[in-house]
Amino acid sequence: MSNNNLTEIDLSGNIVVVGLGVTGLSVVRYLCGKGMLPVVIDSRENPPGEEELKQQYPDVKKYFGVFNKDSLATAKQLVVSPGLSISSPEFEYAKSQGVEIVGDIELFARDVDAPVIAITGSNGKSTVTTLVGEVFAKSDVKAGVGGNIGLPALDLLNKGNQVYVLELSSFQLETLSNLKPVSSVVLNISEDHLDRYDSMQGYIAAKEKIYNNTDVSVINRDDAVVSKMIVSNKNIGFTLHEPKNNDFGLKEVDGESWICRNNQLLINTADLFVGGLHNVANIMAVLALCDSFDLPEEKVFSAIKMFGGLPHRMQCVAIGNNIKWFNDSKATNVGAAEAAINGLTGNVILIAGGESKDADLSSLKKPVSEYVKAMIVIGRDAILLENVCQDVTEVVHASCMYDAVVKANDLAKSGDTVLLSPACASFDMFKNYAHRGDVFNDAVKAVLS
């Protein structure tokens, strides 16, 4: 049933799924599988997943429209979508009335049946999550990989998994209390989601929750914020410098760069299929996260060396006229773009821009000044990027992605690299970052043909 007046629906004593979509549907599947019939509400009139809900769960009552705080406050439990802020007045009031507020990951944590590895960070978390999953697959260990990517966490349960590898967003961590990971990591912190949080401290506090109740905290020693977080007594660090104690790091031997632990050489970076120093850091995080598991070293190293990265994440999409074209559309914030630029060698033609999400773009100036010979800006906040970087490099405006690729091709010379690393969200011009990356790939193919 659908209803346009929440006051006509009695939520008293019910488990209420707040927000449909992929995550909300997974919660409904989970609860119904446990014999519990929830009520579903969503502020959107026609939320994604509506038809599937009607067809598969016709007995589940549903309401699509504006929330009413008085009705919400009568529920037994609110299972809130990560897309909704629990600091909103409606949820704050419900909490004050004794209503339990959780998310899908909290439900997962209360029912999990195997060890968990938990991964978050401003950048790189999908890459690390995927690679950890591939390390286990190569080692013949059945891993359920998902969370903020792929399958929702609740859909991974009861599938015979021997370990769970979860990517968790700051939004998912907000409602989490009882997860007890074997190992967890905050890969890095840079300004992001300030359209959701009142300050950076709120964002950092949400990320830091991943270390609660973990057996082993994996720490990025090079990140000024992460390295100061409160963690468990047992921790393993990683650094792009020579490591100390039992950490992972880099060591130069006869002009070659090796990933090592203490003085033990593990993987020559020249043998890696993925490029960029940030991916070297990601690989060290993977090694640290998997350290608690007795995995065959040769299979772990083999999986790492074979890993080709993820689409739209420093993906080399073309080489023409001795010019490399990289798609890093997933770089939706400044920190990700900085890592991409710093991880390349030679002159860079940077394509950037989009919706900045009110982030401070000023830290982009330093890597641009060092590596970027020209910057092509697109999208809503192009002028903000120009204001930051116009004193240190040539800045060119483009009307669309195809125009940006044409202008990049005109500016690039033999030996240069063209990098799409927007430092901004995509929704001002595209459906999402993947759509932006696909348009870039198509434009590159057309221009180079």
Secondary structure, 3 states (H helix, E strand, C coil): CCCCCHHHCCCCCCEEEECCHHHHHHHHHHHHHCCCCCEEEECCCCCCCHHHHHHHCCCCEEEECCCCHHHHCCCCEEEECCCCCCCCHHHHHHHHCCCEEECHHHHHHHHCCCCEEEEECCCCHHHHHHHHHHHHHHCCCCEEEEECCCECHHHHCCCCCCEEEEECCHHHHHCCCCCCCCEEEECCCCCCCCCCCCCHHHHHHHHHHHHCCCCEEEEECCCCCHHHCCCCCCEEEECCCCCCCCCEEEEEECCEEEEEECCEEEEEHHHCCCCCHHHHHHHHHHHHHCCCCCCCHHHHHHHHHHCCCCCCCCEEEEEECCEEEEECCCCCCHHHHHHHHHCCCCCEEEEEECECCCCCCHHHHHHHHHHEEEEEEECCCHHHHHHHHCCCCEEEECCCHHHHHHHHHHHCCCCCEEEECCCCECCCCCCCHHHHHHHHHHHHHHHHC
